[in-house]
Amino acid sequence: MLQDYTLPTTVDEALILLISCNGTAKVIAGGTDLALDLESGEVSANCLVDVSNIQELKKIETNGGAIIIGGGVTHSEVAGSDLIKEKAAVLANACRAVGSLQIRNTGTLAGNVVNAQPAADAAVALVALGAQAVIAGPEGLKSAPVEELYAGVGKSKVDSTREIVTQLHFPALTGNQGSAFARLAQRKALALPMLNVAAVVSIIDNTFEWARIVMAPVGPGPVRAKKAEELLAGTEVNSTNLQKAAAASCAEANPRSSSLRGSREYRIHVLEVLVRRALEMAVANAQKS
């Protein structure tokens, strides 16, 4: 049963509070998922450590070619950032697709990762950007790729009873690079995606230098289409190669049949279209930048 609610103003203070509770506390930021889980009984906590008043977690900034987003930054703040729209448009577009305006104004980007839902729009974009998470805990700071933080459906390797994601960082896209986000849902807002895809490409002299293609929900977390990425690297930018990559991506996806999202067969068929669409948009954005 919840007995205490704390509002630390520094990361160190928050960690001390977590450690003192011996695993019975939980970090809360936006709380858009945690509040519901507590009410339903799926999650229990004696104390909530609210990190929303920690100013060092509220920044969006650049440092040496990297974009750094604090662990307390909301989806709306990411979607509205001129820096993100210019240097990581795929993430701005993904955050704009999350939930409702109220959820985007409250829910945090880091929370989208720690909640570990396989369909999380923003997490898919972060993986496509090659994002790393910086995590503060009793042993100090550690860093890990976002794509490696999934321990299963709804299970994160970040222990929110003793750890805090302090920032997410990734390389800012350069002039020869482009990104795109594609999503299929039953309606435009307030709906979990049936499928979503993020693509980031780097093009030199009409040749793919590299590509990253990330799909969801087709596994326990965002899934990289690594064979398709390898297929594109070093090849000419043309419709034939884009179609080959889209088809290859489907072989790396394992969606389940779902009454909410449709049959496995339908989603595999549509996934190929979405990957092709995301790649085409990413290429167009790279070529016009």
Secondary structure, DSSP 4 states (H G I P E B T S, - for coil): ---EEE--SSHHHHHHHHHHTTT-EEEESS-TTHHHHHHHTSS--SEEEE-TT-GGGS-EEEETTEEEEETT-BHHHHHH-HHHHHH-HHHHHHHHTSS-HHHHHH-BHHHHHHTT-TT-HHHHHHHHTT-EEEEEETTEEEEEEGGG-EEETTEESS-TTT-EEEEEEEEPP-TTEEEEEEEE-SSSSS---SEEEEEEEEEETTEEEEEEEEEESSSSS-EE-HHHHHHHTTSB-SHHHHHHHHHHHHTT--PPPBTTTB-HHHHHHHHHHHHHHHHHHHHHHHHH-
